[in-house]
Amino acid sequence: MTHGTQRRVVLTGATGFIGSRVAELLLRDPAWHVRVVARRPPEALVAAGAQWFQADLAAPDTLRDVCAGADAVLHLASLVGGDADACTAVNVHGTARLMAEAVRSGVPRVTQLSTAAVYGRGPHRGPDVGDVEPSPVSAASSTRLAGERAALDAGALVLRPGLVLGAGDRWVVPALAELLRSVPARWDAGRGLTSLVAVEDLARLITATLDAPGLPGPSVQHASHPRPVRSGDLLDALVGHGVLPAVPDRDWSWPHCLEHLAASGSRVSRRQFELLAQDNWFSSERVWQLAEVPYDPDPLHHMASWAAWYRAHLRTAPPS
């Protein structure tokens, strides 16, 4: 199929954890011609049929004409590490320029990937979008929220997932492994509820937003699996597949857990511990219904297919 008979989608973040899954789905779909925005040529994606547009979100002037002739934009790139200036350059100024280019080129469909971390400290127990005001506590989350505003002004659909699991996850499960070393117990009876989503399912949802008639922008949608997962159940699934060692047979109260965390010198912060082990879940069913994407089975069902990757990663890399 020639490019003239395909729709063109501009994709940022195509080599990342989530974006690589989206790129794979799009490159298998003959309806789409994929224009990948990246600083360096993504050789595997180009070999699979993608077009490379050389640009850098940290240098917004390089984005000129990136959206020319495009039918859709999927903005999945963000900076989650680094200092406030670096995050601002990518997540605010880079996003604003990308959105301005989408508007200038008349792109009819734009989706931006954000994060539920923009809500800041919990507990959060099932609020819908609009029920709680964002209150980010990190440079990454603050600048991603600012980037959302630019996207919404451009008519984008903004997706806020919670914790994303799967092969390629270098934060959630590695942090849980570190926490079990630092706080070797079942945390507050393992009853904290958390919004999770499998990376495969999130990728399906993101690609579905390109065509879903019920999901035009501007709007914000939560994008986790609709049923939250208990922290104890997540740990049990990881233990059952040999990813983590057995959890010690003791139950520590939350204050006792925090005392041990503070004394341990762990690289995982209290805020991160709260995200992983306390109530931090959001009403998320609507987006799957509007996109007409099935969301079952739940994220833990995928653990068998992820376990080998997680085991290998934990043997060779410290938590980020």
For each residue, the residues with C-beta under 8 A, 3 or more apart:
1: 5 6 30
2: 5 6
3: 6 8 33
4:
5: 1 2
6: 1 2 3 30 31 32 33
7: 31 32 33 71 72
8: 3 32 33 35 69 70 71 72
9: 26 32 33 34 35 70 71 72 73 74 210
10: 35 37 53 66 67 70 72 73 74 102 107
11: 14 19 22 23 26 34 35 36 37 50 73 74 76
12: 19 37 57 74 75 76 77 98
13: 16 18 19 75 76 77 78 113
14: 11 19 20 22 23 34 36 37 38 42 45 50 76
15: 19 20 23 38 42 45
16: 13 19 20 76 77
17: 20 21 164 166 168 169 170 199
18: 13 21 22 76 113 164 199 202 203 206
19: 11 12 13 14 15 16 22 23 74 76 77
20: 14 15 16 17 23 24 168
21: 17 18 24 25 166 199 200 202 203
22: 11 14 18 19 25 26 74 76 203 206 207
23: 11 14 15 19 20 26 27 34 36 45 50
24: 20 21 27 28 203
25: 21 22 28 29 203 204 207
26: 9 11 22 23 29 32 34 207
27: 23 24 32 34 45 48 49 50
28: 24 25
29: 25 26 32 207
30: 1 6
31: 6 7
32: 6 7 8 9 26 27 29 210
33: 3 6 7 8 9 49 51
34: 9 11 14 23 26 27 45 49 50 51
35: 8 9 10 11 50 51 52 53 66 70
36: 11 14 23 42 45 46 50 51 52 53
37: 10 11 12 14 53 55 57 63 66 77
38: 14 15 41 42 52 53 54 55
39: 54 55 56
40: 54
41: 38 46 52 54
42: 14 15 36 38 45 46 50 52
43: 46 47
44: 47 48
45: 14 15 23 27 34 36 42 48 50 52
46: 36 41 42 43 49 50 51 52
47: 43 44
48: 27 44 45
49: 27 33 34 46
50: 11 14 23 27 34 35 36 42 45 46
51: 33 34 35 36 46
52: 35 36 38 41 42 45 46
53: 10 35 36 37 38 66
54: 38 39 40 41 62
55: 37 38 39 59 62 63 66
56: 39 59 62 94
57: 12 37 60 63 77 79 89 90 94 95 98
58: 79 86 89 90 94
59: 55 56 62
60: 57 63 93 94 96 97 98
61: 64 97
62: 54 55 56 59
63: 37 55 57 60 66 94 97 98 101
64: 61 101
65: 68 101 105
66: 10 35 37 53 55 63 98 101
67: 10 70 73 98 101 102 104 105 107
68: 65 105
69: 8 105
70: 8 9 10 35 67 73 102 105 107
71: 7 8 9 107 108 109
72: 7 8 9 10 107 108 109 110 111 210
73: 9 10 11 67 70 98 102 107 109 110 111 156
74: 9 10 11 12 19 22 111 113 206 207 210
75: 12 13 95 98 99 110 111 112 113 151 156
76: 11 12 13 14 16 18 19 22 112 113 206
77: 12 13 16 19 37 57 90 94
78: 13 90 91 113 114 115 140 144 147
79: 57 58 82 86 87 89 90 91 140 143
80: 140
81: 140 320
82: 79 86 87 139
83: 86 87 139
84: 87 88 139 142 143
85: 88 89
86: 58 79 82 83 89 90
87: 79 82 83 84 90 91 92 139 140 142 143 144
88: 84 85 91 92 93 139 143 146
89: 57 58 79 85 86 92 93 94
90: 57 58 77 78 79 86 87 93 94 95 143
91: 78 79 87 88 94 95 140 143 144 146 147
92: 87 88 89 95 96 143 146 147 150
93: 60 88 89 90 96 97
94: 56 57 58 60 63 77 89 90 91 97 98
95: 57 75 90 91 92 98 99 112 147 150 151
96: 60 92 93 99 100 147 150
97: 60 61 63 93 94 100 101
98: 12 57 60 63 66 67 73 75 94 95 101 102
99: 75 95 96 102 103 110 150 151 153 154 156
100: 96 97 103 104 154
101: 63 64 65 66 67 97 98 104 105
102: 10 67 70 73 98 99 105 107 110 154 156
103: 99 100 106 107 154 155
104: 67 100 101
105: 65 67 68 69 70 101 102
106: 103
107: 10 67 70 71 72 73 102 103 110
108: 71 72
109: 71 72 73 209 210 216 217
110: 72 73 75 99 102 107 151 154 155 156 157 217
111: 72 73 74 75 156 157 158 159 206 209 210 217
112: 75 76 95 147 148 151 156 157 158 159
113: 13 18 74 75 76 78 159 161 206
114: 78 118 144 145 147 148 158 159 160 220
115: 78 118 141 144 160 161
116: 119 160 161 162 195 222 224 280 282
117: 120 136 138 140 141 144 275
118: 114 115 134 136 141 144 145 148 160
119: 116 122 124 132 134 135 136 282
120: 117 134 135 136 137 141
121: 135 137 271 274
122: 119 125 274 275 278 279 280
123: 278 279 280
124: 119 127 132 279 280 281 282
125: 122 193 279 281
126: 228 281 282 283
127: 124 131 132 282 283
128: 131 222 282 283 286
129: 160 220 221 222 283
130:
131: 127 128 283
132: 119 124 127
133:
134: 118 119 120 145
135: 119 120 121
136: 117 118 119 120 141 142 144 145
137: 120 121 141 142 271
138: 117 141 142 271
139: 82 83 84 87 88 142 143
140: 78 79 80 81 87 91 117 143 144
141: 115 117 118 120 136 137 138 144 145
142: 84 87 136 137 138 139 145 146
143: 79 84 87 88 90 91 92 139 140 146 147
144: 78 87 91 114 115 117 118 136 140 141 147 148
145: 114 118 134 136 141 142 148 149
146: 88 91 92 142 143 149 150
147: 78 91 92 95 96 112 114 143 144 150 151
148: 112 114 118 144 145 151 152 158 220
149: 145 146 152 153
150: 92 95 96 99 146 147 153 154
151: 75 95 99 110 112 147 148 154 156 158 217 218
152: 148 149 155 156 158 217 218 219 220
153: 99 149 150 218
154: 99 100 102 103 110 150 151 217 218
155: 103 110 152 216 217 218
156: 73 75 99 102 110 111 112 151 152 217 218
157: 110 111 112 209 215 216 217 218 219 221
158: 111 112 114 148 151 152 217 218 219 220 221
159: 111 112 113 114 205 206 209 220 221 222 223 287
160: 114 115 116 118 129 220 221 222 223 282
161: 113 115 116 164 195 197 202 222 223 224
162: 116 194 195 196 197 222 224 280 281 282 284
163: 172 194 195 196 197 224 275 276
164: 17 18 161 169 172 196 197 198 199 202
165: 169 172 173 196 197 198 199 299 302 306
166: 17 21 169 198 199 200 302 306
167: 199 305 306 309 310
168: 17 20 199 309
169: 17 164 165 166 172 173 174 199 306 310
170: 17 174 313 317 320
171: 174 175 319 320
172: 163 164 165 169 175 176 276
173: 165 169 176 177 238 243 244 310 314
174: 169 170 171 177 178 313 314 317 318 319 320
175: 171 172 178 179 268 272 276 319
176: 172 173 179 180 234 235 238 244 276
177: 173 174 180 181 244 314 319
178: 174 175 181 182 266 267 268 318 319
179: 175 176 182 183 187 261 266 268 273 276 277
180: 176 177 183 184 235 244 245 247
181: 177 178 184 264 266
182: 178 179 260 261 264 265 266 268
183: 179 180 187 252 257 260 261 264 266 273
184: 180 181 247 248
185: 247 248 250 251 252 256 257 260
186: 189 190 232 235 247 248 250 251 252
187: 179 183 190 192 231 252 254 257 277
188: 191 192 251 252 253 254 257 277 278
189: 186 232 251
190: 186 187 230 231 232 233 235 236 251
191: 188 230 231 232
192: 187 188 230 231 276 277 278 279 280
193: 125 228 229 230 231 279 280 281
194: 162 163 228 229 230 231 234 275 276 279 280 281
195: 116 161 162 163 222 224 225 228 280 281 282 284
196: 162 163 164 165 224 225 228 229 234 299
197: 161 162 163 164 165 201 202 223 224 225 299
198: 164 165 166 201 202 225 299 302
199: 17 18 21 164 165 166 167 168 169 202 203
200: 21 166 203 204 302
201: 197 198 204 205 225 293 295 299
202: 18 21 161 164 197 198 199 205 206 223
203: 18 21 22 24 25 199 200 206 207
204: 25 200 201 207 208 293
205: 159 201 202 208 209 223 287 288 291 293
206: 18 22 74 76 111 113 159 202 203 209
207: 22 25 26 29 74 203 204 210
208: 204 205 211 212 291 292 293
209: 109 111 157 159 205 206 212 215 291
210: 9 32 72 74 109 111 207
211: 208
212: 208 209 215 290 291 292
213: 216
214: 290 291 292
215: 157 209 212 219 221 287 290 291
216: 109 155 157 213 219
217: 109 110 111 151 152 154 155 156 157 158
218: 151 152 153 154 155 156 157 158
219: 152 157 158 215 216
220: 114 129 148 152 158 159 160
221: 129 157 158 159 160 215 284 286 287 290
222: 116 128 129 159 160 161 162 195 282 283 284 286 287
223: 159 160 161 197 202 205 284 287
224: 116 161 162 163 195 196 197 228 281 282 284
225: 195 196 197 198 201 228 229 284 295 298 299
226: 283 284 285 288 295
227: 298
228: 126 193 194 195 196 224 225 281
229: 193 194 196 225 233 234 298 299 300
230: 190 191 192 193 194 233 234
231: 187 190 191 192 193 194 234 235 276 277
232: 186 189 190 191 235 236
233: 190 229 230 236 237 300
234: 176 194 196 229 230 231 237 238 300
235: 176 180 186 190 231 232 238 239 244 247
236: 190 232 233 239 240 247
237: 233 234 240 241 300 303
238: 173 176 234 235 241 243 244 303 310
239: 235 236 242 243 244 245 246 247
240: 236 237 303
241: 237 238 303 304 307 310
242: 239 307 311
243: 173 238 239 303 307 310 311 314
244: 173 176 177 180 235 238 239 247
245: 180 239
246: 239
247: 180 184 185 186 235 236 239 244
248: 184 185 186
249:
250: 185 186
251: 185 186 188 189 190
252: 183 185 186 187 188 256 257 260
253: 188 256 257
254: 187 188 257 258 278
255: 258 259
256: 185 252 253 259 260
257: 183 185 187 188 252 253 254 260 261 273 277
258: 254 255 261 262 270 273
259: 255 256 262 263
260: 182 183 185 252 256 257 263 264
261: 179 182 183 257 258 264 266 268 270 273
262: 258 259 270
263: 259 260
264: 181 182 183 260 261
265: 182
266: 178 179 181 182 183 261
267: 178 318 319
268: 175 178 179 182 261 272 273 319
269: 272 273
270: 258 261 262 273 274
271: 121 137 138 274 275
272: 175 268 269 275 276
273: 179 183 257 258 261 268 269 270 276 277 278
274: 121 122 270 271 277 278 280
275: 117 122 163 194 271 272 278 280
276: 163 172 175 176 179 192 194 231 272 273
277: 179 187 188 192 231 257 273 274
278: 122 123 188 192 254 273 274 275
279: 122 123 124 125 192 193 194
280: 116 122 123 124 162 192 193 194 195 274 275
281: 124 125 126 162 193 194 195 224 228
282: 116 119 124 126 127 128 160 162 195 222 224
283: 126 127 128 129 131 222 226 286
284: 162 195 221 222 223 224 225 226 287 288
285: 226 288 289 295
286: 128 221 222 283 289 290
287: 159 205 215 221 222 223 284 290 291
288: 205 226 284 285 291 293 294 295
289: 285 286 292
290: 212 214 215 221 286 287
291: 205 208 209 212 214 215 287 288
292: 208 212 214 289
293: 201 204 205 208 288
294: 288
295: 201 225 226 285 288
296:
297: 301 302
298: 225 227 229 301
299: 165 196 197 198 201 225 229 302
300: 229 233 234 237 303
301: 297 298
302: 165 166 198 200 297 299 305 306
303: 237 238 240 241 243 300 306 307
304: 241 307
305: 167 302
306: 165 166 167 169 302 303 309 310
307: 241 242 243 303 304 310 311
308: 311 312
309: 167 168 306 312 313
310: 167 169 173 238 241 243 306 307 313 314
311: 242 243 307 308 314 315
312: 308 309 315 316
313: 170 174 309 310 316 317
314: 173 174 177 243 310 311 317
315: 311 312
316: 312 313
317: 170 174 313 314
318: 174 178 267
319: 171 174 175 177 178 267 268
320: 81 170 171 174
